[in-house]
Amino acid sequence: MARVDICVCTFRRPFLAETLRSIGRLERSGHDVRVIVADNDTTPSARGLVEKLAAELVLPVRYVHAPEANICIARNACLDAAEGEFIAFVDDDETVSPGWLMALLARAEETGAAAVLGPVAAVYGADAPDWMRRGDFHSTYPVFVEGTIRTGYTCNVLIRWTAPFSTLRFDPRLGKSGGEDTSFFYALTDLGGTIDYAPEALVEEPVPAARASMGWLVKRRLRFGQTHGMLLTGGRAKRLPAVGAKIAFCCLMTGLTAFSPIARRRNWLRAILHMGVAGGLLGLSQAEHYGHSATS
């Protein structure tokens, strides 16, 4: 039986209660499971909620105060507190399905992967635009490049927390702008670890009104691109013409698909992504997206 620490970083988000309740309903099949909650607020604002929920759950819960409003500080506090052979991360605005953990562990055992990702399905409210719901612009899935997952995310992942991977930490320099996930998993694969995918390990994430807009999607894609460009090494200047060609192509496709509310927006977001890559290659600073509000 495996020992697993489920890590949840939180910042002024009452939905944390629903996240913890869903974790309490997990199928565990005898595995030794513990929950670590890292509160990233300046004051320990989540302590009372966590202590109240700990009494409801049938799992050990450890609260850690990790102030600074920097997500990397909270994630690293979880890593420092972890004692299991595996750690799992979910966000404080998500709920896990009952079979989530078992699906991740089964895939890790089957493949020997250093990390296993699961899908995050967006749950749209009734007020979300029709094009957004039909196009499903907020769900998260791994990106396969020639059949391989090169990097990952922490909104639904299981990580094998043994050497050499247990030496990894998140880069605090990216803790407000974002991109720390990408950097972390690049480092994991650089150490020889592989990343796999368990499609049955479902997590759901409600989309709040503040995120149900094209403006929010544009900012998010731009940041993704900036992070990717920043992490590219060697011959940055030589990469710019290819990135420029991708921007031009996506802009052309945006025009050609102007009649389609979904395809037009999807192509424009791809153009924005590549614009962000160009900015990252040029060393432009990233905007701070974390630590301002619970919907950021």
N, C-alpha and C positions, 0 to 999 in steps of 0.2 A: 504494500500500500504506500502511496506517495504522500509526502507532506507538502502542502500547498499554502502559500500566503496570498490571499486576494487583496490587492492594493487599490484603494480609492482615494484620490486626491480631491479635496473640496475647497471651494472659495465662496462663501456666502450663498449657498444654494440649498433651499429647503427640500428640493426634490431628492436630496441625499437619502431621506427617509425611505422613499420608494426603492431606491437602489439597494439599500441594505436589506429591506424586507424581501426583495427578489432573491438576494444572495442567501437569505435564510431558508428559502424554499428549494435550494439546489439539491439535486440527487448527488450523493457523495460516495455511496457504495464502499464505505469503510475507510475512505481516504481521510487523512488527518488535515483538516482545513481550518485556517485561521483568517481573520479579517484585520487588515491594518488600514486605518483612516488617518490621512495626513491633512491637517487643517492649515491652509496656506494664508489665512487671514492674519492681520496684525495682532488682533486679540483672539483668544481661543473661542470664537463665536459658535463653533459647531460642537463644542464639548458636551453641552447639555443634551443636545439631540442624539449624539452618538451614545452617551451613557444610558439614555432612555431606551434607545433601540437595542442596545446590548442586552438589556434585560429580557427583550422579546425573542431574540435569536437563540438558536441552540448551538451557536458557534462562539468560540472565543473571539473577542473584539478588542483590539488595542488602538487607543487614540494617541496620536502624536501631533503636537503643535509645532508646525514648521513655518513660522511667519516670514514675511518678505514680499508677498504677492508676486512670487516668481515660481512658476509651475515646476521648474527643475529642482528648486529647493525642496518642494513637497515630494516629488518623485524620488529624489535621492534619499530623503528621510525614510520613505517606504523601503527602499533597497537596503538601507543601513539596519532597519528593524527586522528585515526578513530572516527567517530561520529555516525555511523549507527548501526542498530540492527543486521546487518550481515556484515561480511567482506569476500571478496573473494581474493584469490591469484592466479596469473598466472605469468609465467616467462617472461623475456624480450626477449626470442628467440622463442616465441610462438604466434600463432594467434588463436583467439576464434571464434567459429561458431556463426552465428546470434542468434540462440536459446539457446546458452550456459547458460546464466544467468537465463533465465526463467526455464530451465530444473532443475537447481540446486535448485532454490527457490521452485519449485513445489514439489520436493522430500523432501525438508526440512519441508514444510508445511504438507505434507502427513504423514510423519513418526515422526516428532518432533525431528529428529536427531540433535545433537550438531554440526556435521560436515557432509558435503556431498561431496564425491569425484566424479570426472569425469575422463574419459579416455583421455590419451595423445597419439595421433597417430603419429608415426614417419613418416616423409616424406624423403625418400632416394633419393639421387642424382643419376645420371646415372653412376657415377664412383664407387658407393658402390658395394662391392662384392656380387655376386649372392646369396651365402649362407646367407648373412646378410639380404638381402631384403626378401628372401623367409621365413627365420626363424623369421623375425621381432624382432630383439634383442633389439631394443631401445624404443619401445612403453611402456607406463606406465599404469598399471591397479592395482586396489587394490588387496591385498592378503586376501583371506577369509580363516579363520581357524575354522573349524566346523560351517560354516555358519555365522561367525562373523568377522567383520573388526576390528582388535585390534589397528592398527596404520595407519598413512596416510602420505601424501606428500603435498607440497605447490605449485606444478606446475599446479594444477587444483583442487581447493577446495573452498567451501563456509563454513564459520564458523559462528555459532550463537553467536554474540558478546554481550551477556548479562551475568549477574552474574550466576554462579561463573566463567564461562569460560573467561570472560573479564579480569580476574586477571592474566591470563597466559602470559608468555613471553618466547622467544627463548633463549637458553643458549649460551651466547657469547663464552664460552670455546669450543664450537663445530663449531664456525662460519667460520673456515678456513679448518677444516678437513672434515666437513659434518656430517650428522646424527642428525642435530638439528631438522629436521622435525619429525623424528621418536620419539625423546625425547619429543617434544611438544605434539604430539598426544597421546603418552602414558600417559602424565600428564592429558590430556583432558579426557581420558577414566577413569583414576583414580578418577577424580572428578564426575564420574557417567554419563558422556556424551557418547552417542552412535555415531558411524560413519556409514553412509549409502553410497549408490552408485547410481549415475544417469548416465546410459550408454549413454543417448542422449546428455549429456553436453560435447560435443566434443571440444577438443583443438588439434591443429596440431603443430608439432615441426619439422622443417627441421633439418636433421642430417648433420653437417658440416664435411668436409673431415678429420679434426683432430679427430673426434669421430668415424669415420667409420673404426675402426680397432679392432682386437681381443685384442690388448694391452690395449686400452682404456676400453673395456668391462671388462677385468680382474681387472684393478685397481678399477673400479666402484663396481664390485661384492665384492672384498676384503674389500672395505670400508663399504659397506652395512653390511657385516658379522661382521666386527669389532664393528660397532655401536650396532648391536643386542647383541653381546657378552658382551659389556661394560655395557649395560642397564639391563642385566639379574641380578637378585638379589637372594641371598641365595644359599648356596651350590655350589659355582662356581666350585670348584675342583671336586665335584661329577658329574658335567655335562660333564667334559672333555672326559671320556670314550665313552659316547654316541656320542659326536661330532666327536671323532676319528673314530668311527664305520661308521658314515655318510660319512666322508671323504674317507675312504677305499671303501665303497660301490660305491660312485660316481666315484672314480678312476677306479674301476672295470668296471662300466658301460661305462666309456669313452673308455676303451679298447674294450669292446664288441660291441660298436657302431662305431668303427674306420672307417668302410666303409661309414658311413653317415656324410657328412660335416656339417649338421645341428645338428643332435642328438649328435655327438661326442663333438661338441663345447658346446652344452647346458649342457651336463653332466659334462664337465670340468669346466664350470662356476659355476655349483652347488658345485663342490668340492672346488673351490676357495672361494665361499661364506662361506662354513663351516670352511675352514682354517682361514678365517677372524674372524668367531665366536670364534674359539680357541684362536686367538690372543687377541680378546677383553676380553675373560675370564681370560687370563694370564696378562692382564693389559699392553699390548704392545701399544706404542704410535702410533697414526694415522698420516699418511702423510697429508700435507696441499695441498688441491686441489683447493681451492677457492682464487680468488684475484690475480691470476698471468696473466691470459689472458681471452679474451672473449669466448674462446672455452673450457676452463677448466671445 
